[in-house]
Amino acid sequence: MKVAMIGTGYVGLVSGVCFSDFGHDVICVDKSADKIAQLQAGIIPIYEPGLDTLLQRNVEAGRLQFTTDLQQAVAGADAVFIAVGTPTRRGDGHADLTYVMAAAAEIANALTGYAVVVTKSTVPVGTNRKVAEVIRHTRPDAEFDVASNPEFLREGAAIDDFMRPDRVVIGLDSDRARQLMSDMYRPLFLRDFPIVFTDLESAEMIKYAANGFLAVKISFINEIAALCERVGADVKAVSKGMGLDGRIGNKFLHAGPGYGGSCFPKDTQALARIGQEHGVPQRITETVITVNAEVKRRMIDKAQELCGGSFNGKTVAVLGVTFKPNTDDMREAPSLTIVPAMIGAGAKVHVVDPQGRREGEHLLPSVEWFADAYAAAEGADLVMLLTEWNEFRALDLSRLSGAMRVARMADFRNIYERAAVLDAGFVAYDAVGR
């Protein structure tokens, strides 16, 4: 099948590369000539383990191309995927559909025959029908169907998520579109991965409901963690005891400095806004948004207390600033709240992150970057673990404490045990919910 992928951001690039590995002929389109030139040269503009190898293999096989020419990509395509950004609209929390609707109009003008126009971007309920209206208005003679195919890719594990998904969700309202989408995902059908066919509105809602629920689990355990600190319980033990219940499960029950990234903050805000617009307030989701903001502020307070009540004149070594490990994504990362607050209170901040510097240099302009944890800790008054990269899981704690001016640790990912940290020469240790 011939596939056009409009947008080479995280979702579009990963999806396009993976579809080409299924055996489809894929052309990825982007308006950025620089980005397309990079991709044509085999340079990946994002960090995602394994993506470079998969891209190279399919380019060499002739199944994967990159272009700025949308007309060329869409001409003769069986399926056209919209994978452009839907950022939170400034001022009202809703998803900004400007890029989606602009893509729909351009696609309409480029269609040369029947195609299914598939929205991969996360969009509010009702968007796919609006996409259809835009295409009909732009090209009344166009022969097409629309489909909703939300993505469920975890950064750092996106290829495996695409190739071995928990489920594929496809919303549509025509048999012809269903057959085409079945052919598109045939490799997954053959291996019995769940494919959920439903209507457009349900597919759109599934994405928001799923991300909203996962954000609930994270915020719930972070609130429980705060209570654990007051009553003397250990949130790691509590999480384990809860997670063994099959009705609850152990995923997303890890206390920390709050959620971030490209999905949860944006999608919870959009879900809350959708509820308000339809007169069905999503009270739990609204509370989750508030709780997550409070969790980040609580981390600042905990770190300040470790520093004797003031950051002024202190040096803090921050280990990890991306919102999670195995990605270079800094969007809505807890570090973007915590680090500026410490600097504003007079701290000097040293930072080390395996992949975060490229994004972080302009997002955190007042920090000093280091190559490893020991260099960052030199002369520091506090070391703070913010992102649980593997290289921070087995540090030489004695070497770390020996490099510091005052050996104190804020372990905001609960990686280490208090006794081991104190035995290694640290004079103070604090974690989350312990």
C-alpha positions as CSV (number, residue, x, y, z in Angstrom):
1,M,0.0,0.0,0.0
2,K,1.1,3.6,-0.6
3,V,1.0,5.7,2.6
4,A,1.5,9.4,3.1
5,M,2.5,10.6,6.6
6,I,1.9,14.3,7.1
7,G,4.2,15.5,9.9
8,T,7.6,14.1,11.0
9,G,7.4,14.8,14.7
10,Y,7.6,12.1,17.2
11,V,4.4,10.3,16.3
12,G,4.6,10.8,12.5
13,L,8.2,9.7,12.2
14,V,7.9,6.6,14.4
15,S,4.6,5.6,12.7
16,G,6.0,6.2,9.2
17,V,9.1,4.2,9.8
18,C,7.2,1.3,11.3
19,F,4.6,1.2,8.6
20,S,7.4,1.0,6.0
21,D,8.8,-1.9,8.0
22,F,5.4,-3.6,7.6
23,G,6.2,-3.5,3.8
24,H,4.1,-0.5,2.8
25,D,5.6,2.3,0.7
26,V,5.7,5.4,2.9
27,I,6.4,9.0,2.1
28,C,6.8,11.2,5.2
29,V,6.1,14.9,4.6
30,D,7.2,18.0,6.6
31,K,7.2,21.7,5.9
32,S,10.6,22.0,7.5
33,A,13.2,21.7,4.7
34,D,16.0,21.4,7.3
35,K,14.3,18.5,9.0
36,I,13.6,16.7,5.7
37,A,17.3,17.2,4.7
38,Q,18.4,15.7,8.0
39,L,16.1,12.7,7.5
40,Q,17.3,12.2,3.9
41,A,20.8,12.1,5.3
42,G,19.8,9.5,7.9
43,I,20.0,12.0,10.8
44,I,17.1,11.5,13.3
45,P,16.0,14.8,14.9
46,I,14.6,13.0,18.0
47,Y,16.1,10.4,20.3
48,E,14.3,7.1,20.2
49,P,16.2,3.8,20.8
50,G,16.4,1.7,17.6
51,L,14.7,4.2,15.3
52,D,17.9,5.0,13.4
53,T,18.5,1.4,12.4
54,L,14.9,0.8,11.4
55,L,14.9,4.0,9.3
56,Q,18.1,3.1,7.5
57,R,16.9,-0.4,6.7
58,N,13.7,0.8,5.1
59,V,15.3,3.7,3.2
60,E,17.8,1.2,1.7
61,A,14.9,-1.1,0.8
62,G,13.2,1.7,-1.1
63,R,10.1,1.7,1.1
64,L,10.7,4.9,3.0
65,Q,11.1,8.5,1.6
66,F,11.1,12.0,3.0
67,T,9.9,15.1,1.2
68,T,8.5,18.7,1.6
69,D,6.2,18.1,-1.3
70,L,2.8,17.1,0.1
71,Q,1.2,17.0,-3.4
72,Q,3.7,14.4,-4.5
73,A,3.3,12.3,-1.4
74,V,-0.6,12.3,-1.4
75,A,-1.0,11.6,-5.1
76,G,-2.0,8.0,-5.5
77,A,-1.9,7.3,-1.8
78,D,-4.2,4.7,-0.3
79,A,-4.0,6.2,3.1
80,V,-3.0,9.7,4.3
81,F,-2.2,10.1,7.9
82,I,-2.4,13.4,9.7
83,A,0.3,13.4,12.4
84,V,0.8,17.1,13.0
85,G,1.1,18.9,16.4
86,T,-2.0,19.7,18.5
87,P,-0.5,21.9,21.2
88,T,-2.5,23.2,24.1
89,R,-4.2,26.4,22.9
90,R,-3.0,29.4,24.9
91,G,-5.5,30.7,27.4
92,D,-8.2,28.0,27.4
93,G,-6.5,24.6,27.7
94,H,-8.1,23.2,24.5
95,A,-6.1,21.4,21.8
96,D,-5.1,23.7,19.0
97,L,-6.4,22.2,15.7
98,T,-4.9,24.8,13.4
99,Y,-2.3,22.5,11.9
100,V,-4.8,19.6,11.6
101,M,-7.3,21.6,9.6
102,A,-4.6,23.2,7.5
103,A,-3.3,19.7,6.7
104,A,-6.8,18.6,5.8
105,A,-7.3,21.4,3.3
106,E,-3.9,20.6,1.7
107,I,-4.7,16.9,1.5
108,A,-8.0,17.7,-0.2
109,N,-6.3,19.6,-3.0
110,A,-3.7,16.8,-3.5
111,L,-6.0,13.7,-3.6
112,T,-6.0,12.0,-7.0
113,G,-8.4,9.1,-6.1
114,Y,-10.0,7.3,-3.2
115,A,-8.1,7.4,0.0
116,V,-8.7,7.1,3.7
117,V,-7.6,10.2,5.6
118,V,-6.5,9.0,9.0
119,T,-6.0,11.3,12.0
120,K,-3.1,10.0,14.1
121,S,-2.8,13.2,16.1
122,T,-4.6,13.4,19.5
123,V,-7.7,15.5,18.8
124,P,-10.9,16.4,20.7
125,V,-14.1,14.4,20.1
126,G,-15.7,15.5,16.8
127,T,-12.5,16.5,15.1
128,N,-12.5,13.8,12.5
129,R,-16.0,14.8,11.3
130,K,-14.7,18.4,11.0
131,V,-11.7,17.1,9.0
132,A,-14.2,15.5,6.6
133,E,-16.1,18.8,6.3
134,V,-12.9,20.7,5.5
135,I,-12.1,18.2,2.7
136,R,-15.6,18.2,1.3
137,H,-15.7,22.0,1.3
138,T,-12.3,22.3,-0.3
139,R,-12.8,19.5,-2.9
140,P,-16.5,18.6,-3.3
141,D,-15.5,15.9,-5.9
142,A,-13.0,14.2,-3.6
143,E,-13.6,10.5,-3.0
144,F,-12.5,9.7,0.6
145,D,-13.3,8.4,4.0
146,V,-11.9,9.6,7.4
147,A,-10.7,7.4,10.2
148,S,-9.4,8.0,13.7
149,N,-6.3,6.0,14.7
150,P,-4.9,7.4,17.9
151,E,-1.4,6.5,18.9
152,F,-0.4,4.9,22.2
153,L,3.4,5.2,21.9
154,R,5.6,5.5,25.0
155,E,8.7,7.5,24.4
156,G,11.7,5.3,24.8
157,A,9.7,2.2,23.8
158,A,7.8,3.5,20.8
159,I,9.0,0.9,18.2
160,D,8.0,-2.0,20.4
161,D,4.7,-0.3,21.2
162,F,4.0,0.0,17.5
163,M,5.1,-3.5,16.6
164,R,3.7,-5.3,19.7
165,P,0.8,-3.1,20.8
166,D,-1.6,-3.6,23.7
167,R,-4.3,-2.7,21.1
168,V,-4.8,-0.7,17.9
169,V,-7.9,1.6,18.0
170,I,-9.5,2.5,14.7
171,G,-12.6,4.6,14.4
172,L,-14.5,4.8,11.1
173,D,-18.0,4.6,9.6
174,S,-17.6,2.9,6.3
175,D,-16.9,-0.8,5.3
176,R,-14.5,0.4,2.5
177,A,-12.4,2.3,5.1
178,R,-12.5,-0.7,7.4
179,Q,-11.1,-3.0,4.8
180,L,-8.3,-0.6,3.9
181,M,-7.3,-0.1,7.5
182,S,-7.4,-3.9,8.0
183,D,-5.0,-4.3,5.2
184,M,-2.8,-1.5,6.6
185,Y,-2.5,-3.4,9.9
186,R,-2.5,-6.9,8.5
187,P,0.9,-7.8,10.0
188,L,-0.6,-7.3,13.5
189,F,-3.8,-9.1,12.6
190,L,-1.8,-12.1,11.6
191,R,-0.1,-12.1,15.1
192,D,-3.4,-11.7,16.9
193,F,-2.8,-8.3,18.4
194,P,-6.1,-6.7,19.5
195,I,-7.6,-4.4,16.8
196,V,-10.5,-2.4,18.1
197,F,-12.9,-1.1,15.4
198,T,-15.4,1.5,16.6
199,D,-17.0,4.7,15.6
200,L,-15.1,8.0,15.2
201,E,-16.2,9.6,18.4
202,S,-15.4,6.6,20.6
203,A,-11.9,6.3,19.1
204,E,-11.2,9.9,19.8
205,M,-12.5,9.5,23.4
206,I,-10.5,6.3,24.0
207,K,-7.2,8.2,23.7
208,Y,-8.2,10.9,26.2
209,A,-9.8,8.5,28.6
210,A,-6.8,6.2,28.6
211,N,-4.2,9.0,29.2
212,G,-6.5,10.7,31.7
213,F,-6.8,7.5,33.7
214,L,-3.0,6.9,33.7
215,A,-2.6,10.5,35.0
216,V,-5.1,9.7,37.7
217,K,-2.9,6.7,38.9
218,I,0.2,8.8,39.0
219,S,-1.4,11.7,40.9
220,F,-3.2,9.2,43.3
221,I,0.1,7.5,44.3
222,N,1.8,10.9,44.7
223,E,-0.9,12.0,47.1
224,I,-0.6,8.7,49.0
225,A,3.1,9.3,49.1
226,A,2.6,12.6,50.9
227,L,0.4,10.9,53.4
228,C,2.9,8.1,53.8
229,E,5.5,10.7,54.9
230,R,3.3,12.0,57.6
231,V,2.2,8.6,59.0
232,G,5.5,6.8,58.7
233,A,4.5,4.4,55.9
234,D,6.7,3.5,52.8
235,V,5.0,4.3,49.5
236,K,7.1,1.6,47.7
237,A,5.6,-1.1,50.0
238,V,2.1,0.5,49.6
239,S,2.4,0.6,45.8
240,K,3.5,-3.1,45.7
241,G,0.7,-4.1,47.9
242,M,-1.8,-2.2,45.8
243,G,-0.4,-3.3,42.4
244,L,-0.6,-7.0,43.2
245,D,-4.4,-6.6,43.0
246,G,-5.2,-7.6,39.4
247,R,-8.0,-5.0,39.3
248,I,-5.4,-2.2,39.9
249,G,-2.1,-3.4,38.5
250,N,1.4,-2.2,39.3
251,K,2.0,0.2,36.4
252,F,2.0,4.0,36.9
253,L,2.1,3.5,40.7
254,H,5.6,4.9,41.2
255,A,5.7,8.0,43.3
256,G,7.8,10.8,42.0
257,P,8.0,14.5,41.1
258,G,4.8,14.5,39.0
259,Y,4.1,13.6,35.4
260,G,5.3,15.5,32.3
261,G,5.9,14.9,28.6
262,S,4.0,15.5,25.4
263,C,0.8,13.6,26.3
264,F,-0.4,13.7,29.9
265,P,-0.3,17.4,30.6
266,K,-1.8,18.3,27.2
267,D,-4.4,15.6,27.2
268,T,-5.7,16.1,30.7
269,Q,-6.2,19.8,30.0
270,A,-8.0,19.0,26.8
271,L,-10.2,16.4,28.4
272,A,-11.2,18.8,31.2
273,R,-12.0,21.4,28.5
274,I,-14.1,19.0,26.5
275,G,-16.1,18.2,29.6
276,Q,-16.7,21.9,30.3
277,E,-17.8,22.6,26.8
278,H,-20.3,19.8,26.9
279,G,-21.6,20.6,30.3
280,V,-20.2,17.4,31.9
281,P,-17.3,18.6,34.1
282,Q,-14.5,16.1,34.5
283,R,-13.9,16.7,38.2
284,I,-11.4,13.9,38.7
285,T,-9.3,15.1,35.8
286,E,-9.5,18.7,36.9
287,T,-8.3,17.6,40.3
288,V,-5.5,15.5,38.8
289,I,-4.2,18.6,37.0
290,T,-4.1,20.6,40.3
291,V,-2.5,17.8,42.2
292,N,0.3,17.4,39.6
293,A,1.2,21.0,39.9
294,E,1.2,20.8,43.7
295,V,3.5,17.7,43.6
296,K,6.1,19.7,41.7
297,R,5.9,22.5,44.2
298,R,6.2,20.0,47.1
299,M,9.5,18.7,45.6
300,I,10.9,22.2,45.7
301,D,9.9,22.5,49.4
302,K,11.5,19.2,50.2
303,A,14.8,20.1,48.5
304,Q,14.8,23.5,50.2
305,E,14.3,21.9,53.6
306,L,17.3,19.6,52.8
307,C,19.4,22.7,52.1
308,G,18.6,24.1,55.6
309,G,15.7,26.2,54.6
310,S,17.3,28.2,51.8
311,F,18.8,27.7,48.3
312,N,20.6,31.0,48.5
313,G,24.3,30.4,47.9
314,K,23.9,26.6,47.5
315,T,25.0,24.4,44.6
316,V,22.6,21.7,43.5
317,A,23.5,18.9,41.2
318,V,20.5,17.7,39.2
319,L,20.7,14.2,37.7
320,G,18.2,14.0,34.8
321,V,16.1,16.7,33.4
322,T,14.1,15.0,30.6
323,F,10.5,14.1,31.7
324,K,11.4,10.3,31.6
325,P,14.5,8.2,30.7
326,N,15.3,7.0,27.2
327,T,14.0,10.2,25.5
328,D,15.3,13.7,24.9
329,D,11.9,15.1,25.4
330,M,11.7,18.0,27.8
331,R,8.1,19.0,27.3
332,E,6.4,19.7,30.6
333,A,9.2,17.9,32.5
334,P,9.2,18.5,36.3
335,S,12.7,19.9,35.9
336,L,11.2,22.9,34.1
337,T,9.4,23.9,37.2
338,I,11.9,22.7,39.9
339,V,15.2,24.0,38.4
340,P,14.1,27.6,37.7
341,A,12.5,27.8,41.2
342,M,15.8,26.8,42.8
343,I,17.8,29.3,40.6
344,G,15.3,32.0,41.4
345,A,15.9,31.4,45.1
346,G,19.6,31.8,44.7
347,A,20.9,28.4,43.9
348,K,23.6,27.5,41.4
349,V,22.5,24.4,39.4
350,H,24.7,21.8,37.8
351,V,22.9,19.4,35.4
352,V,23.8,16.1,33.8
353,D,21.4,14.2,31.4
354,P,22.4,11.6,28.8
355,Q,20.1,13.1,26.1
356,G,18.6,16.3,27.6
357,R,21.2,18.9,26.8
358,R,20.1,19.6,23.2
359,E,16.6,20.6,24.3
360,G,17.7,21.8,27.8
361,E,20.2,24.4,26.8
362,H,17.6,26.8,25.7
363,L,14.9,25.7,28.2
364,L,17.2,25.9,31.2
365,P,19.6,28.7,30.1
366,S,21.0,29.5,33.6
367,V,22.4,26.0,34.5
368,E,25.8,24.6,34.0
369,W,26.0,21.3,32.1
370,F,28.3,18.4,33.0
371,A,29.3,15.1,31.4
372,D,28.6,12.8,34.4
373,A,27.1,12.7,37.9
374,Y,30.5,12.9,39.7
375,A,31.6,16.0,37.9
376,A,28.2,17.6,38.4
377,A,28.4,16.8,42.2
378,E,31.8,18.4,42.7
379,G,31.4,21.1,45.4
380,A,27.6,20.6,45.5
381,D,25.5,21.0,48.6
382,L,22.7,18.8,47.3
383,V,22.4,16.1,44.6
384,M,18.8,15.7,43.3
385,L,17.7,12.7,41.3
386,L,14.9,13.8,38.9
387,T,15.0,11.3,36.0
388,E,15.7,7.6,36.6
389,W,18.2,7.0,33.7
390,N,20.0,3.7,34.1
391,E,23.3,5.3,34.6
392,F,22.0,7.0,37.8
393,R,20.8,3.7,39.3
394,A,24.1,2.3,40.3
395,L,26.2,5.3,41.3
396,D,29.3,4.9,43.5
397,L,27.7,6.7,46.4
398,S,30.9,7.1,48.4
399,R,32.6,8.7,45.4
400,L,29.6,11.0,45.0
401,S,29.4,12.1,48.6
402,G,33.2,12.6,48.6
403,A,33.0,15.1,45.8
404,M,30.3,17.2,47.5
405,R,30.8,20.2,49.8
406,V,27.9,18.9,51.9
407,A,26.7,15.4,51.0
408,R,22.9,15.6,50.9
409,M,20.6,13.7,48.5
410,A,17.0,14.4,47.3
411,D,16.1,11.0,45.7
412,F,12.8,12.0,43.9
413,R,12.7,8.7,42.0
414,N,13.1,6.4,45.1
415,I,16.1,4.7,43.5
416,Y,18.3,4.3,46.6
417,E,17.7,3.0,50.2
418,R,18.2,5.5,53.0
419,A,20.7,3.3,55.0
420,A,22.9,2.7,51.9
421,V,23.0,6.4,51.2
422,L,23.9,7.4,54.8
423,D,26.5,4.6,55.1
424,A,28.2,6.1,52.0
425,G,28.9,9.3,53.8
426,F,25.8,11.4,53.1
427,V,24.6,13.5,56.0
428,A,21.0,13.9,54.8
429,Y,18.6,11.9,52.6
430,D,15.0,12.5,51.5
431,A,12.8,10.6,49.0
432,V,9.2,10.6,48.0
433,G,6.7,8.9,50.3
434,R,9.3,7.1,52.5
